[in-house]
């Protein structure tokens, strides 16, 4: 495999939905995110995974990383979900995702939000 390549901006992450799974999640201040990564490059992306999820304002991931998404065909979207603990007093936060995939030649391709 080749070195990690951060020069591939054509794939991107998106948070599609936020919700509380239960009343217990509400009491524990744990938000659930339904998210996606879209493959907008012309290669088949193998073994797509989320490797980094950084948040602002003290929010933290409660889902273990990496998150394996699987293969994502060109033009397709891979779905994943994760939990986030949101501290008292925080009404909004930003999230930064980073991920990687393997192309048909076995090279590692990096991408981020």
PyMOL commands that set and color helices and strands:
alter all, ss='L'
color gray80, all
select helices_A, chain A and resi 23-27
alter helices_A, ss='H'
color red, helices_A
select strands_A, chain A and resi 11-19+30-39+45-55+60-61+67-72+77-85+95-102+108-112
alter strands_A, ss='S'
color yellow, strands_A
deselect
rebuild
show_as cartoon
